[in-house]
Amino acid sequence: MALIAVVVLHESGLPIYKKFLKGKKRPMEPLVAAILGLSKEVGLGDIAHAKFERASIIVLRGIDERKLLLSLLVRQVNHKCYIWGMYLLSKIEKSLGKLPDFVTDDMINTTKEIVDKYFDKLPKLPDFLGEAFMYATERFGPMFYGSLLILLYRKFSEDPLIAFVRDPKRFISVLDKILGEDSATQLMMYMLEYICKTYPNVCNMLGIQNYRVMVKKILGAARKRSKSEVVRRFRDGIERIIDVFMS
């Protein structure tokens, strides 16, 4: 199983809830707090993920409630793991609302209920984003997929789809510069086309009738809105898609 543990904590370092695979429980909160403290002390900003000898750790922060942190301990960092963390964090953040400066029993119980409900189900989700991206790039021609990946890797220095889920606004901006806005929009249309054709329940449940119009509307807003607003809307969209799979 790619997912080893989920750790939810307050920015102050106070633990809220953690769940491990059976027999693998470890004191993760001090590690996450130490990494965050070090990155802040040297002015590097928030940690995205870190690789260790036997596993990797991903750290995500709430959009509206910045004091809420969620960390995933995984075998290997990839965009699927980021999506799992985003989904859990979105559910938890909406359920907890504004955090006080201390941890309450209600916070613990609410977080426990959400994490326990989805912990075993998330790794079973299909890689809808990776599948859609490959389909979309191949629609431009057999050589396009590899060429675009090379350009995106050079720009982000990591898996482009990780860059996409972490900062969709920047990803779209880079894609616009590489392809031009029209081709970038077409690429995103192909991605949504794949999801609608492969997983029709997603489009039906979300009420998507014309994915071409939908993509133009989404990208038009993403190019104008702030990073935080784009990330919020992206996480909401991912949450709604996964909700369909979960149902």
NUKEPA-401980 format. One record per residue (C-alpha): z, x, y; residue in three letters. Coordinates in pm, 1 decimal, padded with zeros to 6 digits, always signed. Layout:
+----------+----------+----------+------+
!       zz !       xx !       yy ! resn !
+----------+----------+----------+------+
!        Z !        X !        Y !  ALA !
...
+----------+----------+----------+------+
END
This chain:
+----------+----------+----------+------+
!       zz !       xx !       yy ! resn !
+----------+----------+----------+------+
! +00000.0 ! +00000.0 ! +00000.0 !  MET !
! -00102.1 ! +00144.4 ! +00336.7 !  ALA !
! +00191.0 ! -00015.9 ! +00522.4 !  LEU !
! +00522.1 ! +00160.8 ! +00455.7 !  ILE !
! +00750.1 ! +00016.4 ! +00722.0 !  ALA !
! +00777.2 ! -00192.7 ! +01037.2 !  VAL !
! +01042.9 ! -00104.6 ! +01293.9 !  VAL !
! +01112.9 ! -00323.3 ! +01598.0 !  VAL !
! +01344.2 ! -00189.5 ! +01865.9 !  LEU !
! +01451.2 ! -00215.8 ! +02226.8 !  HIS !
! +01323.0 ! +00052.6 ! +02464.5 !  GLU !
! +01681.5 ! +00174.4 ! +02501.4 !  SER !
! +01670.4 ! +00274.5 ! +02134.6 !  GLY !
! +01871.1 ! -00021.5 ! +02007.3 !  LEU !
! +01735.6 ! -00142.9 ! +01670.8 !  PRO !
! +01628.1 ! -00506.9 ! +01641.6 !  ILE !
! +01490.1 ! -00517.9 ! +01287.1 !  TYR !
! +01316.5 ! -00295.3 ! +01035.2 !  LYS !
! +01153.4 ! -00358.8 ! +00699.5 !  LYS !
! +01050.4 ! -00099.9 ! +00442.9 !  PHE !
! +00881.0 ! -00106.0 ! +00110.0 !  LEU !
! +01143.5 ! -00134.5 ! -00161.0 !  LYS !
! +01334.5 ! +00188.7 ! -00211.7 !  GLY !
! +01190.3 ! +00367.1 ! +00094.3 !  LYS !
! +01437.8 ! +00274.7 ! +00368.0 !  LYS !
! +01480.4 ! +00545.2 ! +00632.9 !  ARG !
! +01655.8 ! +00567.6 ! +00975.7 !  PRO !
! +01339.0 ! +00536.9 ! +01185.7 !  MET !
! +01484.0 ! +00429.5 ! +01521.2 !  GLU !
! +01606.3 ! +00777.9 ! +01626.7 !  PRO !
! +01261.7 ! +00924.3 ! +01550.1 !  LEU !
! +01077.7 ! +00662.8 ! +01758.6 !  VAL !
! +01327.2 ! +00695.9 ! +02044.9 !  ALA !
! +01300.3 ! +01076.3 ! +02036.1 !  ALA !
! +00919.1 ! +01070.0 ! +02042.7 !  ILE !
! +00916.8 ! +00824.3 ! +02334.5 !  LEU !
! +01178.2 ! +01025.8 ! +02522.1 !  GLY !
! +00988.8 ! +01351.0 ! +02475.9 !  LEU !
! +00654.5 ! +01203.3 ! +02585.2 !  SER !
! +00819.0 ! +01054.6 ! +02895.2 !  LYS !
! +01006.8 ! +01374.3 ! +02978.1 !  GLU !
! +00691.3 ! +01587.5 ! +02982.6 !  VAL !
! +00485.0 ! +01319.7 ! +03159.1 !  GLY !
! +00244.6 ! +01241.3 ! +02877.9 !  LEU !
! +00282.6 ! +00862.2 ! +02892.2 !  GLY !
! +00347.6 ! +00643.7 ! +02589.6 !  ASP !
! +00287.9 ! +00780.1 ! +02240.5 !  ILE !
! -00000.6 ! +00610.6 ! +02059.3 !  ALA !
! +00040.3 ! +00754.6 ! +01711.1 !  HIS !
! +00160.0 ! +01073.0 ! +01546.2 !  ALA !
! +00072.6 ! +01232.3 ! +01212.3 !  LYS !
! +00325.9 ! +01388.3 ! +00979.0 !  PHE !
! +00281.9 ! +01559.8 ! +00643.4 !  GLU !
! +00339.5 ! +01248.3 ! +00431.2 !  ARG !
! +00269.2 ! +00960.5 ! +00669.5 !  ALA !
! +00180.3 ! +00861.9 ! +01023.6 !  SER !
! +00356.4 ! +00653.0 ! +01283.6 !  ILE !
! +00203.7 ! +00407.4 ! +01531.5 !  ILE !
! +00398.5 ! +00288.6 ! +01836.3 !  VAL !
! +00303.5 ! -00026.0 ! +02028.9 !  LEU !
! +00462.1 ! -00173.2 ! +02340.1 !  ARG !
! +00475.9 ! -00536.7 ! +02452.7 !  GLY !
! +00235.7 ! -00652.1 ! +02723.1 !  ILE !
! +00464.4 ! -00875.2 ! +02929.8 !  ASP !
! +00791.6 ! -00743.7 ! +02788.3 !  GLU !
! +00754.8 ! -00367.5 ! +02813.2 !  ARG !
! +01102.8 ! -00308.6 ! +02672.7 !  LYS !
! +00988.7 ! -00440.5 ! +02333.4 !  LEU !
! +00858.6 ! -00173.4 ! +02095.5 !  LEU !
! +00708.4 ! -00203.9 ! +01750.1 !  LEU !
! +00641.2 ! +00092.5 ! +01525.9 !  SER !
! +00444.3 ! +00103.9 ! +01201.5 !  LEU !
! +00490.9 ! +00375.3 ! +00940.9 !  LEU !
! +00159.8 ! +00396.4 ! +00754.1 !  VAL !
! -00014.8 ! +00619.7 ! +00501.7 !  ARG !
! -00302.4 ! +00686.1 ! +00740.8 !  GLN !
! -00374.2 ! +00569.3 ! +01094.6 !  VAL !
! -00681.0 ! +00348.6 ! +01133.1 !  ASN !
! -00786.5 ! +00046.6 ! +01336.4 !  HIS !
! -00669.5 ! -00194.0 ! +01064.5 !  LYS !
! -00311.9 ! -00067.3 ! +01095.7 !  CYS !
! -00328.6 ! -00104.9 ! +01473.7 !  TYR !
! -00443.6 ! -00464.7 ! +01430.0 !  ILE !
! -00152.3 ! -00538.5 ! +01194.6 !  TRP !
! +00091.6 ! -00401.8 ! +01451.8 !  GLY !
! -00071.4 ! -00591.4 ! +01737.3 !  MET !
! -00049.0 ! -00915.0 ! +01542.5 !  TYR !
! +00320.1 ! -00874.2 ! +01461.7 !  LEU !
! +00404.4 ! -00760.6 ! +01814.0 !  LEU !
! +00220.1 ! -01054.6 ! +01968.5 !  SER !
! +00409.3 ! -01301.2 ! +01749.2 !  LYS !
! +00744.7 ! -01137.1 ! +01818.6 !  ILE !
! +00692.2 ! -01099.4 ! +02194.0 !  GLU !
! +00596.1 ! -01464.4 ! +02237.2 !  LYS !
! +00895.2 ! -01576.5 ! +02029.6 !  SER !
! +01155.5 ! -01356.6 ! +02201.0 !  LEU !
! +01039.1 ! -01389.2 ! +02562.4 !  GLY !
! +01219.7 ! -01174.8 ! +02819.2 !  LYS !
! +01460.7 ! -00927.5 ! +02661.1 !  LEU !
! +01814.4 ! -00870.4 ! +02787.5 !  PRO !
! +01959.6 ! -00519.6 ! +02795.8 !  ASP !
! +02130.4 ! -00577.3 ! +02460.9 !  PHE !
! +02028.9 ! -00704.6 ! +02117.3 !  VAL !
! +02144.2 ! -01051.6 ! +02011.8 !  THR !
! +02168.5 ! -01217.6 ! +01670.5 !  ASP !
! +01894.0 ! -01461.1 ! +01773.2 !  ASP !
! +01660.9 ! -01171.1 ! +01851.0 !  MET !
! +01734.5 ! -01013.7 ! +01512.9 !  ILE !
! +01690.4 ! -01337.3 ! +01317.6 !  ASN !
! +01367.5 ! -01434.2 ! +01495.4 !  THR !
! +01214.9 ! -01090.0 ! +01447.6 !  THR !
! +01324.5 ! -01077.1 ! +01082.8 !  LYS !
! +01162.6 ! -01412.7 ! +01011.4 !  GLU !
! +00827.7 ! -01303.4 ! +01158.5 !  ILE !
! +00816.9 ! -00958.1 ! +00997.3 !  VAL !
! +00926.9 ! -01083.6 ! +00655.0 !  ASP !
! +00666.4 ! -01360.4 ! +00664.8 !  LYS !
! +00368.6 ! -01131.6 ! +00722.8 !  TYR !
! +00471.2 ! -00787.4 ! +00592.7 !  PHE !
! +00305.3 ! -00821.4 ! +00250.7 !  ASP !
! +00011.9 ! -01030.6 ! +00373.9 !  LYS !
! -00127.7 ! -00806.8 ! +00648.1 !  LEU !
! -00268.2 ! -00529.9 ! +00422.1 !  PRO !
! -00463.1 ! -00798.0 ! +00232.1 !  LYS !
! -00661.9 ! -00904.2 ! +00538.4 !  LEU !
! -01035.1 ! -00823.8 ! +00538.4 !  PRO !
! -01153.0 ! -00551.3 ! +00774.1 !  ASP !
! -01339.5 ! -00802.2 ! +00989.4 !  PHE !
! -01360.5 ! -00571.3 ! +01291.4 !  LEU !
! -01495.7 ! -00270.1 ! +01101.0 !  GLY !
! -01741.6 ! -00486.1 ! +00908.9 !  GLU !
! -01865.0 ! -00653.6 ! +01226.8 !  ALA !
! -01906.8 ! -00322.7 ! +01411.5 !  PHE !
! -02111.7 ! -00170.7 ! +01128.7 !  MET !
! -02328.6 ! -00482.1 ! +01102.6 !  TYR !
! -02388.6 ! -00490.3 ! +01478.4 !  ALA !
! -02485.6 ! -00123.8 ! +01509.2 !  THR !
! -02717.5 ! -00142.0 ! +01208.5 !  GLU !
! -02902.1 ! -00431.7 ! +01374.4 !  ARG !
! -03023.5 ! -00176.7 ! +01630.4 !  PHE !
! -03176.2 ! +00040.4 ! +01357.3 !  GLY !
! -03067.6 ! +00258.9 ! +01061.6 !  PRO !
! -03010.3 ! +00570.2 ! +01274.8 !  MET !
! -02824.4 ! +00393.8 ! +01554.2 !  PHE !
! -02488.1 ! +00357.4 ! +01375.5 !  TYR !
! -02438.5 ! +00729.6 ! +01317.7 !  GLY !
! -02565.8 ! +00828.6 ! +01661.3 !  SER !
! -02339.8 ! +00583.7 ! +01843.3 !  LEU !
! -02036.0 ! +00689.0 ! +01638.4 !  LEU !
! -02095.5 ! +01054.3 ! +01729.4 !  ILE !
! -02115.5 ! +00971.0 ! +02099.0 !  LEU !
! -01802.6 ! +00753.7 ! +02084.3 !  LEU !
! -01608.5 ! +01012.8 ! +01884.2 !  TYR !
! -01693.4 ! +01274.2 ! +02145.5 !  ARG !
! -01572.8 ! +01045.4 ! +02421.6 !  LYS !
! -01248.2 ! +00923.6 ! +02262.6 !  PHE !
! -01169.5 ! +01212.3 ! +02022.2 !  SER !
! -01062.9 ! +00956.6 ! +01760.0 !  GLU !
! -01189.8 ! +00662.5 ! +01556.9 !  ASP !
! -01378.0 ! +00453.7 ! +01816.7 !  PRO !
! -01235.6 ! +00131.3 ! +01675.8 !  LEU !
! -00882.4 ! +00260.1 ! +01735.5 !  ILE !
! -00986.1 ! +00319.4 ! +02096.1 !  ALA !
! -01130.5 ! -00032.9 ! +02099.9 !  PHE !
! -00811.9 ! -00209.5 ! +01988.7 !  VAL !
! -00583.6 ! +00008.4 ! +02204.1 !  ARG !
! -00780.1 ! -00028.2 ! +02525.9 !  ASP !
! -01070.8 ! -00275.3 ! +02496.6 !  PRO !
! -01148.1 ! -00254.6 ! +02869.0 !  LYS !
! -01205.5 ! +00121.5 ! +02856.0 !  ARG !
! -01404.0 ! +00087.4 ! +02533.7 !  PHE !
! -01636.9 ! -00166.9 ! +02694.4 !  ILE !
! -01672.5 ! +00054.4 ! +03001.7 !  SER !
! -01772.1 ! +00354.0 ! +02787.1 !  VAL !
! -02009.8 ! +00139.1 ! +02584.8 !  LEU !
! -02169.9 ! +00015.6 ! +02907.3 !  ASP !
! -02229.5 ! +00374.4 ! +03020.0 !  LYS !
! -02380.9 ! +00478.4 ! +02686.4 !  ILE !
! -02594.8 ! +00171.4 ! +02617.7 !  LEU !
! -02618.1 ! -00013.2 ! +02947.1 !  GLY !
! -02452.4 ! -00349.7 ! +03003.7 !  GLU !
! -02729.3 ! -00555.8 ! +02843.7 !  ASP !
! -02733.4 ! -00357.2 ! +02518.0 !  SER !
! -02353.6 ! -00339.1 ! +02508.9 !  ALA !
! -02341.0 ! -00717.6 ! +02542.5 !  THR !
! -02600.4 ! -00752.6 ! +02265.2 !  GLN !
! -02391.6 ! -00529.6 ! +02039.4 !  LEU !
! -02086.9 ! -00748.7 ! +02091.7 !  MET !
! -02298.3 ! -01058.0 ! +02025.8 !  MET !
! -02402.1 ! -00915.3 ! +01691.1 !  TYR !
! -02036.0 ! -00848.3 ! +01608.6 !  MET !
! -01932.6 ! -01206.5 ! +01676.6 !  LEU !
! -02246.1 ! -01327.5 ! +01495.7 !  GLU !
! -02130.6 ! -01140.3 ! +01185.0 !  TYR !
! -01780.0 ! -01286.0 ! +01200.5 !  ILE !
! -01913.7 ! -01639.7 ! +01247.0 !  CYS !
! -02160.5 ! -01606.4 ! +00958.3 !  LYS !
! -01925.4 ! -01424.9 ! +00720.3 !  THR !
! -01608.2 ! -01614.1 ! +00806.1 !  TYR !
! -01727.7 ! -01957.8 ! +00930.1 !  PRO !
! -01373.2 ! -02095.7 ! +00922.8 !  ASN !
! -01283.2 ! -01855.7 ! +01204.2 !  VAL !
! -01548.9 ! -01994.8 ! +01435.7 !  CYS !
! -01472.8 ! -02352.5 ! +01332.6 !  ASN !
! -01098.3 ! -02317.2 ! +01388.6 !  MET !
! -01149.6 ! -02139.3 ! +01722.4 !  LEU !
! -01407.6 ! -02393.3 ! +01835.3 !  GLY !
! -01682.1 ! -02134.6 ! +01885.6 !  ILE !
! -02011.2 ! -02323.4 ! +01907.4 !  GLN !
! -02234.0 ! -02071.9 ! +02085.3 !  ASN !
! -02122.3 ! -01713.8 ! +02028.4 !  TYR !
! -02383.2 ! -01576.9 ! +02268.1 !  ARG !
! -02238.4 ! -01773.4 ! +02558.0 !  VAL !
! -01886.1 ! -01687.2 ! +02441.7 !  MET !
! -01952.7 ! -01310.8 ! +02437.3 !  VAL !
! -02112.9 ! -01311.2 ! +02782.7 !  LYS !
! -01812.7 ! -01497.3 ! +02918.4 !  LYS !
! -01561.1 ! -01265.0 ! +02750.2 !  ILE !
! -01733.7 ! -00943.4 ! +02857.0 !  LEU !
! -01790.7 ! -01070.9 ! +03210.5 !  GLY !
! -01417.1 ! -01132.5 ! +03242.5 !  ALA !
! -01323.9 ! -00802.8 ! +03073.9 !  ALA !
! -01534.5 ! -00602.8 ! +03318.9 !  ARG !
! -01357.6 ! -00760.1 ! +03616.2 !  LYS !
! -00996.4 ! -00806.2 ! +03504.7 !  ARG !
! -00713.8 ! -00551.3 ! +03488.8 !  SER !
! -00645.2 ! -00344.7 ! +03178.2 !  LYS !
! -00322.2 ! -00531.9 ! +03100.4 !  SER !
! -00493.5 ! -00869.6 ! +03126.5 !  GLU !
! -00780.9 ! -00758.5 ! +02900.7 !  VAL !
! -00537.7 ! -00618.6 ! +02643.0 !  VAL !
! -00337.8 ! -00942.9 ! +02654.6 !  ARG !
! -00647.1 ! -01154.6 ! +02596.8 !  ARG !
! -00769.2 ! -00922.3 ! +02322.6 !  PHE !
! -00436.6 ! -00941.3 ! +02139.5 !  ARG !
! -00438.1 ! -01320.1 ! +02173.0 !  ASP !
! -00787.6 ! -01329.6 ! +02023.7 !  GLY !
! -00692.7 ! -01104.2 ! +01732.5 !  ILE !
! -00382.5 ! -01315.5 ! +01671.0 !  GLU !
! -00586.7 ! -01635.9 ! +01658.0 !  ARG !
! -00840.2 ! -01485.1 ! +01418.8 !  ILE !
! -00569.1 ! -01359.0 ! +01181.8 !  ILE !
! -00392.4 ! -01695.7 ! +01202.1 !  ASP !
! -00707.9 ! -01849.5 ! +01053.5 !  VAL !
! -00705.8 ! -01599.2 ! +00766.7 !  PHE !
! -00336.0 ! -01659.2 ! +00709.3 !  MET !
! -00391.0 ! -02034.0 ! +00690.6 !  SER !
+----------+----------+----------+------+
END
